[in-house]
Every structure is written in C-alpha cells, then in structure tokens.
Amino acid sequence: MASYQMGPHTHAIPMSLFRENRERVVADLRKLRNFEPRATILLQGGDNISLYDTDVDYVFRQESYFTYLFGVTEPGCYGTVDVASSSATLYVPRLPAEYAVWMGPLLSPEDFLKKYEVNAVYYVDEIDAKISELNPSVLLTLSGPNADSGLQAKPAYFNGIEKFIVDSDILFPVIAECRVIKSSAEIEVLRYVARVSSDAHKQVMKQIRPGWHEYQGESVFLHHSYSVGGCRHMSYTCICGAGSNSAILHYGHAGSPNDRLIEDGDMCLFDMGANYGGYTSDITCSFPVNGKFTADQKIIYNAVLAARDAVCANAKEGVSWVEMHRLANRVMLAELKEGGLVRGEVDDMMAAGLNAIFQPHGLGHLLGLDVHDVGGYLPHCPERPGEPGVNRLRMARTLIAGMYVTIEPGCYFIEPLLNKAFADPSLSKFLVKDQIERFRNFGGVRIEDDVLITKTGIENFTLVPRTVKEIEAWMAH
C-alpha cells in the first residue's frame, strides 16, 4: 500500500486516507438538492514560488485543499474527481529531459499512479483534451473566503477552461465542512505530529538555561521535530517569547525574530508546532527558564491551568464553544481574584469585558491541514459574537465528535490594554492597582493543548508536563 513516510521511524500516512477524503466529499455533494450527477471536481495544486526576483525558491508546501483530496507533494499539479464514480485523475507537469540532470530522475505517469493511488495520471498539457473526453455537465472549482486571513481560495484555471460550464460556489462549503470532522486515519496523523511536537517542547524545557537567546530554544524544537519526527515544515512561525515578550501574542515575526537574551527569573512562553505530511500541531508551553516558579509566577500559571482544566473537563459533543471560552475566562478571573489581583464579582467583571484585558484572544480554534483550520464560519455556522474577547474566537460552533481543536487560555499583562483598563472606570474598579503594578513587566502565560472532541469528552494529544510540580521535576533532570 502506497504511503507518505519520512523513514521507518516516522508515521506512514496511507494514500487511502486521501481516497477516503475524496469519497466523503463526493458523498456530501450527492446529498445536495441541486446535485448534478455528471459534475467533476477540479482542483489546482500549489506552484513553486521564487524568492522575489531570484532563482531561489521557497521550500514548497502543497495547498491544503489539494493535499486533502490527493496527498500530492509535488508542485504544478491538477486533479479531478468524477462525482458519479469517485474516480480520481491526477495531472502532472511534463518536465524537460534536462530537468533530470539537476533535479533527479523524472517520474512517469505510471510512477505517479503507483505513488498516489489515483485512477489515472496524465500530463498537465493534456488536461483540456482529457476533461473534454469526460464531457462533464459542470466543473466544480474551489472559491471561498478564509475566515481567518480574509483571503479567497483561488479557483483552478487552465487554458481552455472557458469552453466548460464552471461553478465556483457549490464545492467550497462542502469540502470545508468535510475537513472539520477528522477521519480515523487523519486522527492518527494528528496524534503522531502532536507527539513529535510534545517531545520537542520537552527537549526545549530540558535544555534551556538562563543566558540563552530565545532563538536557541526555537532551534532545539526545530532540530528534534525534523531529525526525530521527520517534520520538514513547521505549522507557523515559532513564537518564543521570554520575559515581557511573552505578552506579545504573535511574537517571533521578522521585526522581533526570537532574538532576546533570556535572563534568570524570566518566564518563557514557547508556542511551536511541527507539521507532518501537511497536518499540523499547535502547542504552547509556559515555564520559568531556571526551572523554578516564583510565587507570582505560580499565581498566573495556576490561574491559566485552572481555566484549561475547566474546559478539558466540560468540552464534548453538543457543547457551545462560545460557552467554553466564557467558562475559561470566568475560572481565570476567579483565580486572579483569589490571588489578590482583581476584586468584585466575576460575573460583573465578565459583563464589563475585563476578561478581554487579560485574554484578548479566543479560547482556541480548529486544527488540521491548516493551523487555523477551515470551517469556523461557514454559511450554515453561527456568526462571530460581538462581545469583547469572545469576538476573537475563530469559530462559534457547537462542538461535534471528530472536531480537532486547540484549548489555549492565557493571561497577559499587555501595557496598552492595562492602560486602557485603568483609564476606564467600568474596568478599573475591579483592578487592585498596587498588585497589578508589580506584574507590569511580567509578560504572560499561555497553555495550549491539541484535543480531539468525542461524544463524552475530549482526548488530549498533547503530552507535556503541565502542573507546576511536573514542570519543575522535568526541568530538574
């Protein structure tokens, strides 16, 4: 059986996974009232992208919808699926013979046929003629908005497509919804990459010391993920914030490239996730660089941990994700009150929006072939809520067994948000100013787990030390 694998010590992703994905999409298309039995799905894969005007390419990573249906790792391909029969055809570039001198042996259509377990393989320059032979009533191309980026999925195009009837509306909501519920084979890939990422995080915690720079922790994660797990790609730019940088939610960008010196006593917030075969992980570990929590660090860390624990104990099929966000925030505020940082009634704090001062982001998001996976705000889904904090949720859906989500509550001391809260009487009345002031340069804590929703609860794929005691014991070794 054909599979994707980066060596015998890594997970083998069977090509049947992608055939099953095609069958799910086709089955759901057939259920539509306006189902057209002679329709053909047409997707265009990703292309190599040059680094500006140079002859150097970015390391190629396949477009996610194309991965979902075909599992193809090469650029420049197209694929079709006949809705009536589920028959899949792959179209690959016809490369010049000289290519073999520089890039290695050329794969024939027969080689691709064996590699990807599709029904037929032709060259891209044959696509017009071969689709004409099929004589489909309509070509279903992919076009729709990504709720997180605001960008539009690009519909497939080839010279000659104008002669066919093309529909760019039907496919998108169907295939995006299929991606929301993970198959058993997908779950095993996600379980694997979460374990690799968990082990990589543990290596960082084991090796890091005061006097390191943030990027040195990142390098340990990258090395373990690739050398041990076979993960060539990361799911996103690594966030390695220490000290006050741990309150910068998307730290690690080009302007702040994980380059700060980590000093004794700093909290580290390391948000990193490996990618295997296109499937993502997204894990955050927060810990003191010296391996010992101070009393103040314990207050904040345990408040976030209590929020995470509350969601883990209550999340299951049929539960509102919006309510899980509110639960996490209520629990965290109650813990901060116990620690002396805030005062008053928690329900009043929530009504005023104080929760969004300490946690301005959403509780978590769908995870899969994209780190912020598709399906959060499809046409049939609840709209984005309007209240502070909750309005940052990447989905407002009721949980369904088979969803794979992050649970990532956090507590941060972000200068502009604190200043805003102190200037607003409706918020400042809850803040114990002299206690808050000593946390001004604290940074933040986030705890992020990757979990599978089941009918009765969750299965947590993240395997790292989480309690204060566990973290201190692990880092002491």
FENKAFEN-V464918 format. One record per residue. N is the residue number from 1. PHI is phi in degrees with one decimal (NA if undefined). Layout:
n,phi
N,PHI
N,PHI
//
This chain:
n,phi
1,NA
2,-68.0
3,-155.9
4,-98.8
5,-156.4
6,-102.8
7,112.4
8,-64.7
9,-87.6
10,-112.1
11,-72.8
12,-94.6
13,-91.4
14,-70.6
15,-64.7
16,-63.0
17,-56.3
18,-77.1
19,-63.1
20,-63.3
21,-61.5
22,-60.9
23,-65.7
24,-64.6
25,-64.2
26,-61.7
27,-61.3
28,-73.1
29,-63.8
30,-66.2
31,-81.5
32,-67.7
33,-64.2
34,-97.2
35,-58.4
36,-113.0
37,-61.3
38,-100.3
39,-77.4
40,-132.2
41,-75.3
42,-129.4
43,-120.4
44,-112.8
45,-76.2
46,-76.9
47,-116.2
48,-60.9
49,-121.8
50,-77.8
51,-78.5
52,54.8
53,-100.4
54,-94.5
55,-97.8
56,-104.2
57,-99.7
58,-61.6
59,-62.9
60,-71.2
61,-134.9
62,-65.6
63,-61.5
64,-68.2
65,-65.2
66,-67.9
67,-58.8
68,-57.2
69,-92.6
70,-127.8
71,68.2
72,-83.5
73,-99.2
74,-86.6
75,-81.3
76,77.7
77,-105.6
78,-125.5
79,-147.7
80,-126.1
81,-132.5
82,-76.4
83,-66.6
84,-68.9
85,-114.0
86,67.8
87,-67.6
88,-114.0
89,-124.9
90,-108.5
91,-117.2
92,-118.3
93,-63.9
94,-90.1
95,-85.5
96,-67.1
97,-58.3
98,-61.9
99,-54.8
100,-63.7
101,-65.8
102,-98.3
103,-119.1
104,102.0
105,-56.5
106,-83.5
107,-80.8
108,-84.3
109,-55.1
110,-65.5
111,-63.6
112,-64.1
113,-60.7
114,-71.9
115,-68.9
116,-117.2
117,52.4
118,-93.4
119,-88.1
120,-157.9
121,-134.8
122,-133.9
123,-83.8
124,-59.1
125,-70.9
126,-101.8
127,-63.1
128,-60.5
129,-66.0
130,-69.0
131,-69.1
132,-61.0
133,-63.1
134,-68.5
135,52.0
136,-69.8
137,-72.0
138,-159.4
139,-97.4
140,-96.4
141,-101.6
142,-103.4
143,-151.7
144,179.4
145,-83.5
146,-86.8
147,-66.2
148,-91.1
149,-88.9
150,80.9
151,-86.1
152,-106.3
153,-62.5
154,-90.7
155,-68.1
156,-63.4
157,-146.3
158,-145.2
159,-62.6
160,109.2
161,-64.9
162,-61.7
163,-77.4
164,-101.8
165,-77.4
166,-122.0
167,-119.7
168,-107.1
169,-108.0
170,-68.8
171,-71.1
172,-55.1
173,-64.9
174,-73.0
175,-70.8
176,-65.2
177,-67.2
178,-60.2
179,-68.8
180,-67.7
181,-99.3
182,-84.2
183,-76.6
184,-61.6
185,-70.1
186,-64.0
187,-58.8
188,-68.8
189,-66.0
190,-64.3
191,-62.8
192,-64.7
193,-69.8
194,-68.1
195,-68.2
196,-58.4
197,-66.4
198,-60.9
199,-63.9
200,-66.2
201,-60.5
202,-64.0
203,-65.1
204,-60.8
205,-62.4
206,-70.7
207,-95.1
208,-65.6
209,-145.1
210,-55.5
211,100.2
212,-74.5
213,-95.3
214,-54.7
215,-65.0
216,-70.2
217,-65.5
218,-57.8
219,-64.8
220,-63.8
221,-62.3
222,-60.7
223,-63.3
224,-64.8
225,-60.2
226,-84.5
227,-70.2
228,-97.7
229,-96.3
230,72.3
231,-94.8
232,-72.2
233,-108.2
234,-97.2
235,-77.2
236,-169.5
237,-66.0
238,-62.3
239,-106.1
240,-128.3
241,-95.7
242,-120.6
243,60.2
244,-64.7
245,-65.3
246,-71.7
247,-96.7
248,-92.8
249,-62.5
250,-117.1
251,-64.4
252,100.3
253,-73.1
254,-60.4
255,-77.7
256,-140.4
257,-83.1
258,52.9
259,-113.5
260,-78.7
261,-69.7
262,-93.5
263,-101.9
264,-55.7
265,97.6
266,-69.8
267,-84.5
268,-110.0
269,-120.3
270,-114.1
271,-112.9
272,-146.8
273,-149.8
274,-80.0
275,-128.0
276,-130.4
277,62.1
278,95.6
279,-93.8
280,-107.4
281,-135.5
282,-158.0
283,-126.0
284,-120.9
285,-118.5
286,-118.7
287,-163.0
288,-78.2
289,-60.2
290,-88.1
291,84.7
292,-131.0
293,-75.5
294,-80.2
295,-61.1
296,-67.3
297,-62.5
298,-63.9
299,-57.6
300,-71.6
301,-61.8
302,-68.4
303,-64.9
304,-69.9
305,-62.6
306,-62.9
307,-64.0
308,-60.4
309,-61.5
310,-63.9
311,-68.5
312,-59.6
313,-79.1
314,-116.5
315,-71.6
316,-171.8
317,-56.7
318,93.3
319,-92.5
320,-75.2
321,-66.0
322,-61.3
323,-67.4
324,-66.7
325,-62.3
326,-63.3
327,-59.4
328,-58.5
329,-67.3
330,-63.1
331,-63.6
332,-65.1
333,-64.1
334,-62.6
335,-69.7
336,-65.4
337,-64.3
338,-61.3
339,-81.1
340,88.1
341,-88.6
342,-131.8
343,-142.1
344,105.4
345,-87.5
346,-60.3
347,-61.1
348,-68.3
349,-60.6
350,-63.2
351,-62.4
352,-81.2
353,88.9
354,-63.8
355,-56.0
356,-76.2
357,-72.0
358,-86.4
359,-133.9
360,-76.2
361,-101.5
362,-74.8
363,-63.8
364,173.2
365,-155.0
366,-65.9
367,-137.4
368,178.3
369,-78.2
370,-122.9
371,-66.4
372,-104.4
373,-74.5
374,-73.9
375,107.4
376,-71.5
377,-133.4
378,-77.7
379,-55.0
380,-87.9
381,-93.2
382,-59.0
383,-75.1
384,-63.3
385,-65.3
386,-105.0
387,-73.9
388,-56.1
389,83.2
390,-63.8
391,-69.7
392,-94.8
393,-62.5
394,-86.1
395,-159.0
396,-126.2
397,-86.4
398,-81.9
399,-68.2
400,-129.1
401,-56.0
402,102.1
403,-69.2
404,-123.7
405,-133.7
406,-93.9
407,-114.8
408,-141.4
409,-66.1
410,-150.9
411,-136.9
412,-132.0
413,-111.9
414,-100.0
415,-50.6
416,-64.0
417,-72.9
418,-63.4
419,-62.1
420,-62.2
421,-65.8
422,-67.7
423,-84.7
424,-108.0
425,-57.8
426,-70.1
427,-106.5
428,-63.5
429,-63.5
430,-91.1
431,-91.8
432,-90.6
433,-59.0
434,-66.6
435,-77.1
436,-63.2
437,-57.7
438,-72.9
439,-100.5
440,-53.8
441,-108.4
442,-66.2
443,99.1
444,-162.4
445,-130.1
446,-133.6
447,-123.0
448,-128.7
449,-116.9
450,-103.5
451,-130.1
452,-96.0
453,-80.3
454,-119.8
455,-66.6
456,-113.9
457,171.3
458,-133.8
459,-118.5
460,-91.1
461,-88.0
462,-87.9
463,-125.3
464,-135.2
465,-61.5
466,-122.8
467,-76.4
468,-55.3
469,-62.2
470,-63.7
471,-64.3
472,-64.7
473,-66.9
474,-64.5
475,-74.8
476,-79.8
477,-66.3
//
